[in-house]
Amino acid sequence: MGHLAIYDMDKTITATPTWTRFLVHAARTRAPWRLALMPAVGIAGLGYLLKLVDRAGLKQIAQRLLLGHALRSAELEAVAETFAEAEVAKGVLHAARERIAADRAAGYRLVMATASHGYYAGAIARRLGFDDVVATQAKRDGQGRILSLIEGDNCYGPVKLRMIESWMAGAGLARGDLHVRAYSDHVSDAPLLEWADEPFAVNAHGPLAALATRRGWPLLDWR
């Protein structure tokens, strides 16, 4: 039987969310004048809280404001690499590193599954020794430039599990042949945790902590 260990990223592996910090890093690196648009990002965030825009829409608006409509792949990759280098150096929880290393030593195939964009989550995952990444993807134009639009769905909630299952099918992995561990801090990942053989609520916020207690899932604190 094969073994998978599936990790969420933000606030599970990293101490704090990464998306806004990545955008600020990218804007500061490429075009510092775009930081003046942060209030507009805040207004978009308010629209999300008022349910006027969904998570995917908020993500697209924020990227358009702080990164622009389209970036050359090499340019975005360079920004992602410098962000990942800093994040892995200072932003990854020590206990998360230890658990990742333990799962690797136990023969688990390591999968990062995150709503963050793959163009920078992948750079973080590589540095931590992950084998595969399932993440939100960006559309590209005819010139191969990365756009501020999402390709397909935002890798969040029930969609994350569907994307994991799609990745498994593409990799030739059958669920019945696998023992799966899953780690997440947020109740939005309840479908994934329910699906796993060993679900772990890590650094859990209130709703996930309550669900984990009802389900008898282990509660881990890596902070």
Phi, psi and omega in degrees: 000136176279165183228129176242139170239113186253122183244130162292164181254294189295122177069004169255303176268318180266153182291327182223164177301150187254337192300305182296321179294324176296315181299318179295317177300315181295316179296316180296324181285319189265311188210084185304335180298336180292341178298337176293347180270002180304322177301326178293325175296320178297321178295320177298322177297322176296320177300325177294315180298328179273005179064030176270343178216144180271180183299318180297318179296318178299318180298318181292319179296313182298319180294319180299320182289317188263340178246339185098174185289321185213139177229144174297141184303317182296324181292314180292324178298319180296318178295318180298322181293318180291323177295314181298320180301314180291321182294316181291329180289323189233341190255355183268133181291135183300317181294330175294316177303316182297318182290320177300315180297321180293318178295320178298315181296332180276002176092014178280140170280124187268125181234125171267126178236112191216149174284347178294158180292137182297335185292339172245332176299323179297323179292323176291315182300318180300319182291337180264000176085020177289150179272328186213157179226130171244118189208170172296139182243150180260146174289157175235151177269184183296341178266004180083006179286146180276126183264169178277010180259150180271136175271115182079228185250156170289131186280076189214142176064219181301332179298324181301315179296319178298321179291324176296316180296322177294317177299317179300316179299317179294331181270000180073030181255126179261133183304321182293345180261008188235147165254125189242128167256145177222139183232129176203155179262350194233143183295342176299339179268015178305319178301320178294316182294321177297326184284333184285155173285323178233097178269138178233125174269113188248128180051040193293137170283173188310306182299321179289321178300319180294317179296316181298321178296317179295322184275346183079023178280144176297139174254121181245139177242110182258005185281000000 
